[in-house]
């Protein structure tokens, strides 16, 4: 995708904790409809230190 800019994205949730050894994360959705983002295939995570990483979504529970 080239250079990522936070201005080109929409926040969908906050990471609240990691889980297991496979890199799973628990995210609290910003939406009032928990299934709204169930069709997402990938997300980009922007850290406080300025790093950006793309993650593929395997499941939404």
C-alpha positions in Angstrom: 0.0 0.0 0.0 3.0 2.3 0.2 3.1 4.9 2.9 0.2 4.7 5.4 -1.3 7.9 6.8 -3.6 7.8 9.8 -5.8 10.4 8.1 -6.7 7.9 5.5 -8.2 5.4 8.0 -11.2 5.2 10.4 -10.8 3.9 14.0 -12.9 0.8 14.6 -11.8 -0.1 18.1 -9.2 -0.2 20.8 -6.8 -3.0 21.7 -7.4 -4.0 25.3 -5.1 -7.1 25.6 -3.3 -9.8 23.9 -4.2 -13.5 24.1 -2.3 -16.7 23.6 0.9 -17.4 21.7 -0.4 -16.9 18.1 -0.6 -13.1 18.4 -4.4 -12.9 19.0 -5.6 -9.6 20.3 -8.8 -8.5 22.0 -10.4 -5.3 20.6 -13.3 -3.3 22.0 -15.4 -2.1 19.1 -16.3 1.6 18.8 -19.6 0.6 17.1 -22.9 0.1 18.8 -23.4 -2.9 16.5 -21.0 -5.7 17.3 -21.3 -7.4 13.9 -20.8 -4.2 11.9 -17.1 -5.1 11.1 -17.5 -8.8 10.9 -16.8 -8.7 7.1 -13.4 -7.0 7.5 -10.5 -9.0 6.1 -7.6 -6.9 7.4 -6.9 -3.9 9.6 -4.0 -1.6 10.1 -2.8 -0.9 13.6 -1.1 2.4 14.5 0.9 2.4 17.7 1.6 5.3 20.0 5.3 5.2 19.0 4.3 5.7 15.3 4.7 2.2 14.0 2.1 0.8 11.6 1.4 -2.9 10.9 -1.2 -4.7 8.9 -3.1 -7.7 10.4 -5.4 -10.2 8.7 -8.6 -10.9 10.6 -9.2 -14.6 11.1 -12.4 -14.4 13.2 -14.8 -12.0 15.0 -16.5 -13.3 18.2 
